Amino acid sequence: MACLHDHDCADHNCSSDWSLFKHIDLSKVSALNEAIRGSVKSVFKPWEQRLNTSEGHLESNEGDPELIVFIPFTADVKIKSIAIVGGADGTSPAKMRAFINRDGIDFSDAQSMQPVQEWDLAENLQGVLEYQTRYSRFQSVGNITLHFPDNFGGDTTQIHYIGLKGEATQLKRDVVANIVYEVVPNPSDHKTRAEGGGGLSHVE
């Protein structure tokens, strides 16, 4: 569904403000059945560049529209919604299935496992639609795997943009350790804060 706010989201930059792009571990992103190896990385970009195709796109092998995309994060995140911009002429994905915190899912796994959530997709060539998650199920997400089993009749499936919206729930462990050391140098003081549940657990 589209963003349902009482203002023009283009002016207020809603999706940019909540974008998880900066929390994606891009070096470890991967895809199964991509025609050009490594092309999956091109679909992750800032919201403002979602319609920019100059860096390429993700496409499945000819005659086989199925794709799996594995997306790890640099911090645990909460995911509010997902946006997909697909290709024209029937090549946009028609369905999306999500699995969280599962490594190494292949097509056999994806077909036999129950997803956390699945959506019927529309052809979103202009990037104006986003799909809401069942938010309570998308907490503390370290990685997400998206399975696209079919398209709208094209010989291949094309994806030009994948956008994830939400918030980070914790900093990377080494960053947290440094902040605790700077803010709480006294061991006894540090113990008191830990017992009281203090510390940093959220980043914008």
C-alpha positions in Angstrom: 0.0 0.0 0.0 1.1 3.6 -0.5 2.2 5.9 2.3 -1.0 7.2 3.9 0.0 10.5 5.5 -1.8 13.9 5.6 1.0 15.6 3.7 3.0 15.3 0.5 5.7 12.7 1.3 7.9 14.0 -1.5 8.2 17.3 0.4 8.5 15.7 3.8 10.9 13.0 2.6 9.2 10.3 4.7 10.8 7.2 3.1 14.3 8.8 3.2 14.0 9.6 6.9 13.1 6.0 7.8 15.3 4.3 5.2 17.4 1.3 6.4 19.8 1.7 3.4 22.7 2.8 5.6 22.3 -0.3 7.8 22.5 -2.8 5.0 25.8 -4.8 4.9 26.1 -4.3 1.2 29.3 -6.4 0.8 27.4 -9.5 2.0 24.2 -9.0 0.1 23.7 -11.9 -2.4 21.1 -13.4 -4.7 20.3 -16.8 -6.2 19.4 -17.1 -9.9 20.8 -13.7 -10.9 21.8 -13.6 -14.5 24.8 -11.3 -13.8 26.7 -12.3 -10.6 26.8 -9.4 -8.1 24.2 -7.4 -9.9 21.9 -7.6 -6.8 24.0 -4.9 -5.1 22.8 -2.3 -7.6 19.2 -2.4 -6.4 20.1 -1.0 -3.0 20.4 2.8 -3.1 19.1 5.9 -1.4 15.3 6.5 -1.7 15.9 9.6 -3.9 17.8 7.4 -6.5 15.2 4.5 -6.6 14.3 5.2 -10.3 18.0 5.7 -11.4 18.9 2.6 -13.5 22.3 3.8 -14.6 24.0 1.4 -12.2 22.2 -1.6 -13.6 19.5 -3.9 -12.1 18.9 -7.4 -10.9 17.6 -9.9 -13.4 16.9 -13.6 -13.2 18.1 -16.1 -15.8 16.2 -16.4 -19.0 13.1 -18.6 -18.7 13.3 -18.8 -14.9 11.6 -15.9 -13.1 12.4 -17.0 -9.6 14.8 -15.0 -7.4 16.0 -15.1 -3.8 17.7 -12.0 -2.3 19.6 -12.3 1.0 20.0 -8.9 2.9 22.2 -8.8 6.1 22.3 -5.7 8.3 25.2 -4.1 10.3 22.8 -3.8 13.3 19.6 -5.4 14.4 16.7 -3.5 12.8 12.9 -3.2 13.0 11.3 -3.3 9.5 8.1 -1.3 8.9 7.7 -1.7 5.2 9.3 -2.8 2.0 9.3 -1.2 -1.4 10.0 -3.0 -4.7 10.5 -1.3 -8.1 10.4 -3.9 -10.8 10.9 -4.0 -14.6 8.4 -3.3 -17.4 6.7 -5.7 -19.9 5.7 -8.3 -17.3 9.1 -8.6 -15.7 8.1 -7.1 -12.3 7.9 -9.7 -9.4 4.2 -10.6 -8.7 4.7 -12.1 -5.2 7.2 -11.6 -2.4 7.8 -13.9 0.6 10.0 -12.9 3.6 12.1 -15.0 6.0 14.1 -13.4 8.8 17.3 -14.4 10.6 17.8 -17.5 8.5 21.1 -17.9 6.6 21.6 -19.9 3.5 18.0 -20.3 2.3 17.8 -21.9 -1.2 14.9 -22.4 -3.5 14.0 -25.8 -2.0 14.0 -24.2 1.5 11.9 -21.2 0.3 9.3 -23.4 -1.3 8.9 -25.7 1.8 9.3 -23.2 4.6 6.5 -21.0 6.0 7.5 -17.3 5.4 7.1 -14.7 8.2 4.9 -12.8 5.7 4.0 -12.8 2.0 2.5 -10.2 -0.3 0.9 -10.1 -3.7 2.8 -7.3 -5.5 1.6 -4.7 -8.0 3.7 -3.4 -10.9 5.4 -0.5 -9.2 7.4 1.1 -12.0 7.3 4.6 -10.5 8.3 3.6 -7.0 5.2 5.0 -5.3 4.1 1.9 -3.4 5.4 0.3 -0.2 4.2 -2.9 1.5 3.6 -2.8 5.2 5.0 -5.6 7.4 3.3 -7.2 10.3 5.5 -5.1 12.4 5.5 -7.2 15.6 7.1 -10.0 13.5 9.9 -7.9 12.1 11.7 -7.0 15.4 15.4 -7.6 16.0 16.1 -8.5 12.4 19.7 -9.3 11.7 19.1 -10.4 8.1 16.1 -10.9 5.8 15.7 -13.1 2.8 13.2 -12.1 0.1 11.8 -14.8 -2.2 10.2 -13.7 -5.5 8.6 -16.9 -6.9 6.9 -15.4 -10.0 6.3 -12.3 -12.1 3.6 -10.9 -14.4 4.4 -13.2 -17.4 7.9 -12.0 -18.5 10.7 -14.4 -19.5 12.8 -13.0 -16.7 12.2 -11.1 -13.5 13.8 -7.7 -13.1 14.2 -5.7 -9.9 15.5 -2.1 -10.1 15.1 -1.1 -6.4 14.5 -2.7 -3.0 13.9 -0.3 -0.2 13.5 -1.2 3.5 12.0 1.2 5.9 12.3 1.1 9.7 14.8 1.8 12.4 17.9 0.3 13.9 17.5 -1.2 17.4 21.1 -1.4 18.5 24.6 -0.3 17.6 27.3 -2.7 16.5 28.9 -4.3 19.5 32.3 -2.6 19.0 30.7 0.8 18.8 28.6 0.2 21.9 31.7 -0.9 23.8 33.5 2.3 22.9 30.6 4.5 23.9 30.2 2.8 27.3 34.0 3.2 27.9 33.8 6.9 27.1 30.7 7.6 29.1 31.2 5.3 32.1 34.9 5.0 32.9 34.3 4.0 36.5 33.7 0.2 36.8 31.4 0.5 39.8 29.4 3.2 38.0 29.3 1.0 34.9 27.9 -1.9 37.0 25.1 0.3 38.4 24.1 1.5 35.0 24.0 -2.1 33.6 21.9 -3.3 36.5 19.5 -0.4 36.0 19.1 -1.3 32.3 20.8 1.9 31.1 22.9 2.3 27.9 22.3 3.0 24.3 19.8 0.8 22.4 18.6 3.0 19.6 20.1 5.0 16.8 18.4 7.3 14.3 
